[in-house]
Amino acid sequence: MKRKGKPFWRKEGFQAYMFMIPTLIGFPVLCAYPMLYSLYAAFCDWDGINSPVWKGLKNFKYLLTVDPVFWKSVRVTFLYALINVPITLILGLALAVLLNKKIPGIRLFRVIYYLPTIVPGIAAIILWQFIFKSDVGLLNGLLGQLGLAPVGWLTSEKVVLFSLSIIKWWGVGGMMIIFLSGLQSVPADVFEAASLDGATGWAQFKYVTLPMITPVIFLQLITGLIGCMQSFAEAQIMTGGGPNFSSQFINFDIYVNAFTNQKYGRACAESWILFLIILAFTALIFKKSESFVYYEND
């Protein structure tokens, strides 16, 4: 007697295709089409209402040779990334190392350091906006108690980028958790072998721990860089890009061109320039990673 097989809807292949349907539909509709249309719009004059009018390289030429705000936003974004990527990496790793100790109450400390990360981003930014206020802000209040002059945390061109960086450091808990998982994945026998060879303390961290977690560092470097290059909400909510465009990130300049100036074509061109910048840096880091990232299968 012929044995009856499973109904087709219970077969793994069918179920796999069913799970893939949202992505198979969503990617072309919600991702690929908007990207391709924005690429077309980058070569057009478009106010977002009427049909785009083809103008060739006009938007790119204007941004690269005429628009001073674009280059200032590039400089501000690069400086912001240059400050924050290494500092957040070091802070996140240092916290993870401290919270990897086997001491009573360590789980509570981990929760405390992670809590700022789960605060909604907009709420945290508004909270920091009150802390940074020049007249009634908490920081200037503390400076006043110490007999020091108030600082224009959000109104001084020299200080505003530092103020926005503090918010970035405040949310380093997410990075800390990933570093912590990386530290805990290092096999204990590796440390035992290092101890037998006389490596302890800093030597053990430098020659054993760091090489073993280089894939995690690599991941954090890539995501941290992309996150900094795409910064937006801090400037949009706290400073509006000021003073004098000193906190105008590229992403915020794209927003201004699109939704304030109604220059959607120029905003699309700027978006693609930002995409190419991020792509170039990511490719460069991937290329260089061969010399500093260690994998167990190497």
C-alpha positions, -999 to +999 in steps of 0.1 A: +000+000+000+014+034-010+023+055+020+006+089+020+030+118+023+026+151+042+002+176+028+020+203+008+013+230+034+032+210+061+063+205+040+094+225+050+099+240+016+064+254+014+066+268+050+100+284+041+085+302+011+056+314+032+080+330+057+098+347+028+067+362+013+068+394+034+104+401+024+099+391-012+070+416-015+083+442+010+118+446-004+109+456-040+080+477-029+093+494+002+131+494-004+142+488-040+116+510-058+120+540-035+158+538-039+157+536-076+132+564-078+153+586-056+183+579-079+162+591-108+150+621-088+186+630-080+190+640-116+158+661-117+142+693-105+114+681-083+093+699-058+077+667-044+043+676-059+047+680-097+064+655-120+103+655-119+120+674-147+153+659-159+182+682-154+212+659-155+240+665-131+227+700-120+219+689-084+253+672-079+271+702-094+253+726-072+260+706-040+297+700-048+307+734-062+282+761-050+264+751-018+286+761+012+261+745+037+266+711+021+304+711+027+299+725+062+275+696+069+301+671+056+327+686+079+304+686+109+294+650+102+329+638+098+341+656+129+312+641+149+321+606+137+358+611+143+351+621+179+324+596+188+333+564+171+365+558+191+352+572+223+320+551+223+341+520+214+364+526+243+336+534+267+315+504+257+344+480+259+356+495+293+321+491+308+318+456+294+351+446+310+340+461+344+306+444+342+321+411+332+335+406+368+319+380+390+309+401+420+277+402+440+250+424+424+267+425+390+234+419+372+219+450+388+248+471+376+244+458+341+207+468+341+215+503+355+241+509+327+218+495+301+187+516+312+195+548+292+194+527+260+158+517+265+146+553+270+130+564+238+155+584+218+132+615+214+124+615+251+161+613+260+170+641+236+143+664+251+156+656+286+191+666+276+177+697+260+165+708+294+199+699+310+217+720+284+195+751+286+216+782+291+194+800+316+177+772+337+196+741+327+211+717+352+246+719+340+248+757+341+231+755+375+260+733+388+286+756+372+269+785+390+272+767+423+309+763+417+312+800+408+319+794+371+304+813+342+275+796+323+283+778+290+263+780+258+260+743+255+237+745+225+243+781+214+281+782+211+297+770+178+327+757+197+307+737+222+275+725+205+291+694+188+306+683+222+272+687+238+256+665+212+284+640+217+275+636+254+241+623+243+259+597+222+280+586+251+249+585+274+235+557+252+266+535+251+248+508+270+237+490+238+273+488+227+283+476+261+259+447+260+273+434+227+309+437+240+298+418+271+284+390+251+317+389+231+338+388+263+317+359+277+321+339+245+359+337+250+366+301+261+379+299+297+406+274+287+423+301+266+427+322+298+439+292+317+466+285+291+476+321+291+479+320+329+501+290+327+524+309+303+526+337+329+502+362+313+480+380+338+461+413+341+468+438+312+490+412+293+461+387+293+436+414+281+460+427+254+472+393+240+442+371+247+409+390+252+413+417+225+423+394+197+394+370+206+368+398+204+381+415+172+350+403+153+328+421+178+350+453+177+348+451+139+310+449+140+308+478+165+331+499+144+310+495+113+276+501+130+290+530+151+304+547+120+271+543+101+251+555+131+273+587+134+272+594+097+234+592+098+228+613+129+197+635+126+174+637+156+198+655+180+203+684+156+167+685+144+152+687+179+179+704+200+196+729+177+179+731+143+214+727+128+226+759+145+243+780+156+256+790+121+252+754+108+277+741+133+255+711+141+240+706+106+246+670+099+243+657+063+211+639+072+196+670+086+207+691+056+189+665+034+158+670+056+160+708+052+164+706+014+135+683+011+109+695+036+118+731+041+132+742+008+110+718-013+141+708-033+134+671-033+157+664-063+186+681-045+178+662-013+179+629-033+213+638-048+226+646-013+213+613+000+231+594-027+263+613-020+259+603+017+253+567+006+285+567-015+305+582+014+293+555+038+298+528+012+334+539+006+343+540+043+326+506+050+344+490+021+377+505+033+371+491+068+362+457+054+394+457+034+416+467+063+398+442+086+418+414+071+448+426+090+432+430+125+402+408+128+408+373+141+383+344+134+386+310+150+386+293+116+416+313+104 
